[in-house]
Amino acid sequence: MDKELLRPDYIFESSWEVCNKVGGIYTVLSTRAKTLKSIIRDKLIFIGPDFWKGKDCPYFQEDKSLYAEWQWQAKEDGLQVRVGRWTVPGEPVAVLVDFNPYFEKKNEIYTWLWESFQVDSLHAYGDYDEASMFSYAAGLVVESFYKFGVQRSTINEDTRVIYHANEWMCGLGALYVREKLPQVGTIFTTHATSIGRSIAGNQKPLYDYLFAYNGDQMAGELNMQSKHSIEKQTAWNVDCFTTVSDITAHECVELLDKPVDVVLPNGFDNSFVPKAAAFTRKRNLARRKLLEVANALLGEQLDDDTLIVSTSGRYEFRNKGIDVFVEAMNRLLRDRDLKKKVLAFIVVPGWVGEPRQDLLQRLKDGKTYDTPLEVPQVTHWLHNMGHDNVLNMMKFYDMHNRHDDKVKVIFLPCYLDGKDGILNLSYYDVVLGNDLCIYPSYYEPWGYTPLEAVAFKVPCITTDLAGFGLWANKEFGHYGEIEDGVKVIRRTDYNYSEVADNIKDTVAYYSCLSKKEVEACRKHAEALSKKALWSEFIKYYYEAYDVALRKALKRK
């Protein structure tokens, strides 16, 4: 590490997903924590929203002795905080703040935001208010802690302090800290531009027209003015603006009119990947369980020679390529080169109702059945069975998992936290049981799912519209092939059909590989994942801290 880089003494980092497991940012922060904490100890402080009033947060352990004097001061300042540890590797300090008291000051806060930074909150709706009030509360936490530190002389003018805000949801707090504490270096990371995600999600071609889109105009057209406004003004006003991949950096230039200062690729902490014998045991257990559930649902006797594949992630039907995954499985049904039966899972949280009692009954019986259950495509009942995209597309293609079908597709529409009522395995345990994972994303700023798959030695298919796919190509020095552990497919605004064929052909090809060849693919996948560990990627964060601290120093 370059000696000249300025290192922070304190890092405050806020996100809606601190101690709140809702998406990929939870994984980014929680896996990076251990690496940073090993360097600055308990001066790494995460700030998250406290919605756990009166009930235990499963990801947080309160500790009244941590920064006890400041906790008392925070209450004096009118802040409702709980301080403790985030129960992830490294167990960093976390402050959960109740943001509800600030709703009554909302108009006042938005007026200040407009007058100071021209942020348009007039068109706010949905989650904008909630996120903004949390963000404001997070800014107050930093201000309170900093001023208390100055009083107690634990913070002086030579103390280097960073405030790092993630996503538009934390923009307001970053602007607050920027104005109230000019001596603090501010960093803002957009993990995906709100307007880019919206363009892609609204079926508009994003990439071919990126150079021609005007972010402000599109925000008006897609009713995204407020989110776009806070994101853009934060990007322009913090000391260091960052994003997670080159592909999103390009998006920032075109849609926010602001180049990023540093790209911060998302790393991984593989300390929880099981080793040697435990790995084999867990993999075998996961496969057994997946096959058991499938056989009970389908009335089949699929054995361990079945090729188990899956896709997973957020339920963004087009953006995450769930549509093209179903398309590819439909085409695979008629592929003569396919040498094995395929069991394909779509592991995406939908509007889930309850675990199917008929399926549970069969699993409890432990018998073998030769007739499928009614609707043999889904493990849990949904609240919107008639309007669900996955089920409707399968119905449209007449994919009913018939006995003669070589490819069976099953929708697992819930968060895999080990308590879903059917599989009762964690997400990582399920990934472990796969032979191949498929993530044909159309819009994917980084792509944690393929990175997680290869960390568990599961080769995967992704696209060059995912940050991870581009990074993998760069590491290989060519477009990734399945033999490399990651197959990277070219994807454009218009080549949906070609992508589906490419996936179909890759799965069929993989089904023909010998055990030795499969083992080589798995080894290459694992080797690539080692290059994406936080120990490799943390250097980019030091670069960002340095940029922010130098700008803060100039203000002093």
N, C-alpha and C positions, 0 to 999 in steps of 0.2 A: 504493500500500500504506500502510495506517494506520501512522504513525510510532510509536504507543505499543506496538505488539506486540513482545513479547520474542522475540528471534531466538536460536536455538541456535548455540553455537560448534562443538560436535561433535554429529553424529547417528550413532548406531549403529542399524542396522536389520537384524532377523533374519527369515529365512523359510526354510522347507524348500525353496523354489524359487529361492534365490540360486545362480546358476551351475548350476542343475538344472532343465532345461526340461521340466516335466511338466504345467503347466496355465496358467490365466489370470493367476495372481499373478506368474509369471515376466514376463509382458508388462507388468503394472502397474509393477513395480519397475524393470525394465530400461529402459522408455521414460521413466520419471520421473527416472532417475538423472542424465541430462544437464542437466536444468533445475536440479536441486538442486546438482549439482557446480559449475555455473558460478558459484554464489554462495559455497559454503563449501569448494570445492576438495577436497583430500584429507582433510578432516576429516569427510567423509561416508564411513562405513565399513559395508559390508554383511557380514553373517555368514551363512554357509551350511554345510550338512553336507559333509564330505569323504568321498565313497565312491569316490574315484578312486585309491585306494592303488596305486602301481606302474603306473598308466596315466594318460595325459593326459586332462584334462577339456577337452572341446572349447570350453567357454565361459570358460575361466580361463587367465590367463598369469601364472605365478609370478614374483615379483620379490623376491629376497632383500635388496635394498637398501631396500625400503619399510619404514619403521619398524623398521630393522634392530636397534636396541638393544632395543626392546620384544620383537621376535621371540626374541631371546636370553633375555630375562627370562621370556617365556611358557614356553619350554622348561624353564627353571629351576623355574617354578611347576607343572611336570608337564603342561602343555597341549601337545597335538600339533596344531600349526597350520601352515597354509601361507598366506602373505600374497602377494597379487599384484593383478592387475586383472581385473575382469569384462569380457570382450570384447564390450561393447555400446556404443552411442553414449555418449560422455562418459568411457568407461573408468574407472569409479569403483574405489576400493580395495575389495577383497573379502578376507575372512579365511575360509578353509575349515578347519573344526575336525573332528577325528576324535572321535566320541562313543562309540566302542566300549568304551574303558576304564571307562566309568561304569556299565556293566551290572552289574558285581559289587557296586556300591554302591546298586543300584536300591531295595532295600527300605528302606535308611537314608534315601534321598532322598524316597521316598513317605511315610515316617513323618514326616519334617520337614514335608512338604507338608500332611499331614493336621493335624498339631499347630499349624502356623502359620496355615493358611488353610482348613482343613476340606475339602480337595479329596479326593474319594473315588477312589482308584486301585485299589481292591480288585477291581473288575469289569473291569479292563483286559484287552484282548485285541488281536490284530492289530497295527496300526501304532502303537498308543498308546505302548508301551514305547520303540520306536525314536525316535519324535518327542520324547518326554519327555527321553530321554537327550541328544538333540541340543540341545534347548532349554536343559537344565541346562548343557551345555558352552558354549553361546552366552552364558549369564549369567556363567560363569567368565571368558570372554574379556573381557567388558566390565569385570568387577571387576579383572582383572589389568592391563588397559590403563589404567584410571582410577588405580589405586594407583601404577603406574609413572609416570604423568603427574604425580601429586602429588609423588612423590620427586624427579622431575627439574624440578619447578616449571613444566612446560608446562601443567599444570592446577592452578588455585588455587580459592579459595572463590567467586570471581566468575565462574569459567568455567561457561557454561551448557551442560549436557549432556542429550541426549535419548536414551532407549532406546525404539525402536519395534518392537513384536512383531506379526507377522502370523499370524492364524488360531490355533485352539486349539493347534496343534502347537508354538507358541512361547510359550504361556501360562506354563509353569513357569519359563522364564528371566525373564520379565517380573516374576513374583512374587519370584524370587530377587533381582533387581536392586532391586526395591522395598524388600526387607528389608535387604539388605547395603549398598546405596548410596542412602540416603534423599535425598541431595542431587541425584540424577539424576531428571529428569522422565520418567515412563513413559507410553507410549501403546500401546493395544492396538486392532488393527483386526480385526474379524471380517468376512470377505468373504462369508460365508453362515453362518447358525447351523447347527451340526452337527445339531441336533434338527429344525430346519425342513426341511433338505435330506432328512433321514431320513423325516419324515412324508410329504413329497411323493413321495419315491422308493418308499415302501411303499404307494402307491396310495390314501393317505388324503386326503380333501379338506382342504387347508391353509387356504384363505383365508376361506371362510364361517365356519369354526369357530375361527379364530385367537384370537378373544376368549375362547373357552371352554377352549382347551387349557391344561393346566398343564405347563410345561416339564419339571419334575422327575418328574412322574408319567409323561409320555410317554417320558422317557429310560429309566425302568424297564421300560415296556412294550416298547420297541424295542431293549432291551439296549445302551443308549448312555450308561449312567450316568457312566462315567469321562470320556469326551470332553465331555459336557455339563457335568460338574462343574468341570473345569479351565477351560472356556470361561466359565462363569458367574462363578466366583470371580475370574478374571482381570479380567473386565468390571467387577466390583464394586471391585476393589482397586487398579487402576492409576489414574494421575492423570487420564488422558483416554481415554475409551472411544469408539471410532469405528466406523462402517461405511461401505459404499460407495454406498448409495442410500436414498431415502425409504422404499421398500417394505421393505427389510431393517431399517431403523430401527424400523419398526412391529413387525416380527417380534421384534426385540430386546426391546422393551417387553413384549410378550406372553409370550415364551418364556424370556427371561433375567431378567425383572422389572427391567430396568435401561434407562432411556432413554439414547441415545447423547449425548455432549457435542458432537460435530461430525460432519457427514456429509462424507466425502471421496470425491467422484465420481472415477471412473477416467478419466484423460486419455489422450492419445495423442501420440506424437512422430512427425511425418510426414516427418522428414528422409530416410527411406529410401524414400519414395514416388517412383518415377522421374518425371522432368520431361519435358515436351514430346515430342521425337522418340523418346527412350528409352522413354517410357511407351507410345507407339503400337507401337513395335517389340516390346516385351515382351508387350503385350496380344495382338498378332497371333500371336506365337510360342506363347503359352499356348493360344490358341484352336485353332491348328493341331494342337498336340500332343494336346489333349483330344479333338478330332474324330478324329485318327489312331488313338488308342487305342480309342475307341468303335467306329469303323468296323471295326477288326481284330477286336474282340470280338464285334460284332453281325453282321458280314458285311453292312454297309450302306455307302452313299455319302452320308452326311450332309454338307452343305456349310456354308459360313460363314453362311448365312442362318438356320441352326438357332439356336433360342433356348437358350442354355446357362444352366442354373440350378443352384444347389447349396444344401445345408445342411451345417454342420460344427460341430465342438466336441467336448466330451467324450461318451463313449458312455453317456449317461444317457437311456435310450430314451424314457421318459415326460417326465422333467424338462426335457430339451432340445427336446422336441416332435418327435423323430425319427418317432414313431408317426403324428403328425398330418400330417407332411410326406409320408410314404408314402401315407397315406389321400388327401391332396389330389391327388397325382400319379395315383392310381388313378381318382379322379373326373374328372380332366382328360382321361383317355383317351377319355371319351365326351362331351366338351364341344364343342358345335357352333360356339361362338364362337372357338375356338382357330384362329388363322390361320397358325401356323408349326409346324414339328416342334419338339419339346422334348427336350433331352438333360439329364437331371437326375442330378446326382452327390450321393451321400451320403459326405462326406469325414469319417469318424469312425474313430479308431483302435480296431480290434477285436482279437481274439486271433489275430493274423496269423501265418500260417505262412511261405509263400514266394511270390515272384512266379510267376505262371502261365507255365510253359515254352511251352505251346502258343500263348499270346498273344504272348510274346516272339518266338517263331519267325515268327509272322505279321508282327510289326512289323519284324523284320530283313529278311524277304522283300521288303517294300515293295510287294507286289502288292495288287490289290483283290480282295475275296472277296464272294461272294453267299450264303454259308451261315454261320450263327452258330456259335461254339464251344459246346461243352457248358457248361451253367450260364452263360448270357451276362449274368448280373447282377453278376458280381464279378471284380475284376482280380487279386486275390491269393487263394490258397487259405487257408482258416481252419482252426484246430485243432478248431473246434467247429461245423463246417458244419451239422450236424443240429440244433443248439440255438441258432443265432444269431437274435436277434430280428428284424433287418432282413430276412434271407433267408426266415425263417419267415413273416413278414407278407406278403412279396411272393408267396410260394408259396400262402398262404391266399387271396390275391386273384387268383391265377392270372396274376400279372404276369410274363410270361416274355420280354418284349422281342421280341414277334413282328414279322415284317417289316411288317405292316400297321398296327402300333401307332404313333400319332402321338407318343406319349410313351415315351421309353426311360429306365429308371432303372438307374444303375450304382453299386454299392457299392465305394468306394475305402477299404479298411479299414486304412490305415496312417498313421503320422506322415509328413507331407510335409516331409522335410528335404533333398530333392534327391537322395536315395540310395535311393529305395524300390524300384528295379529295373524299374519299368514307366514311370511318368511322368517320374521324375527331375527334378521341378520343386519349388521350395520352395512352402510354403503360400501365401505372399503372391503369388507368380507365378500360382498357380492361381486365387486370388480375382480377380486382375486380368483373367483371361480370361472371367469370367462376365458375363452380361447382367443377372442378377437373383440376389440371395442371399436365402434364406428361413430365418428363425430363429424358429419359432413356440413359444418356450419356455413351459413351465408354471412352472418354478422357475428364476429367473435374477436373482440379486441386482443385477448391473450389466448385463453383456452386451457383451463385447469384440468378439465376431464381427461384430455389425452395425456397430459403430463402425469396425472395420477395413475392412469392405466399403465404407462410404461414403467413407472416406479414399482408397480406390482408385477413386472415382467410380462405384461399382456401387450402384445403388438397391437397397434391401432391404425385406423384410417382417419385422416383429417384433411383439411383443405388449405390452400394457400391464401384464403381470406381470413384465416385464424392466425393471430400473432405467433402462436406456438408452431404452427405449420411452417411459417416463413423462417422462424428461428431454426427449426429442424433442418430445413433445406440449406440454410447458411452453414450449419455444423457439418452436414454431409458433403457440401460442395456440389450438390446436384439435387434434383427432385427426389424426395425420399421414396423408396420402394419398400414393399412389405418385408423383404429380406433385411433391410436396414433396421427393422423394428417399428418404423413409422412410414406408412404410405401417404404421401401428400398429393392430393388430387387438385388439378387446376380447376378453379371455380370462378365463373364470371356472373354478370347479371342475367345471362341468357342461356347458360349451358346445362340447365337442370337435368335434362334427359341423358346427356353425356356423363354427368356425375353419377347418376343412378346406375348406368351401365358399367361404369368404372368400379363402383362398389360391388356390384353383382359379380363381375369378372374376378375381382380380387378375392372375394369370399370363396368362389368356386376354385380358384387357383390354390388358395390356402388349404382347401379340403383335400387336395391331392398331394400335399407335402408329406414327406416321410417324418417319422418321429425325430430323427436327427436334424432334419432341416427346420422343423418347428422349434426345436431346442435352440438352434442357432439364432432364429428370429427373436426368441424370448431373451436370449443373452444380449443381443444388440439393442433391444428395447431398454433393458435395464442399464446398459452402458450409457445410452443417451440421457437417461433420467439423471445420472450422476453429474452430468455437465450442467444440470439445471438446479442444483442444490443451492440453498441460500448462501452457503459458504463461497459459492462462485459468483452469485449475483449481488451480494451485499455491497460490493464496491461501488455500484451505481448509486446507491443511497448515500454513501459518503460523499460522492460527487455533488449530489443534490443538497446535502447539508452544507457543504462548503460554499456553494453558490448563494444559498439563502443567508448564511452567517456573514459572508463578506458584504452583502448588500445592507444587512442590518448594521454592521460596523460602520459603514459609510454614513448612515443616518446619525450615529452617535456623535 
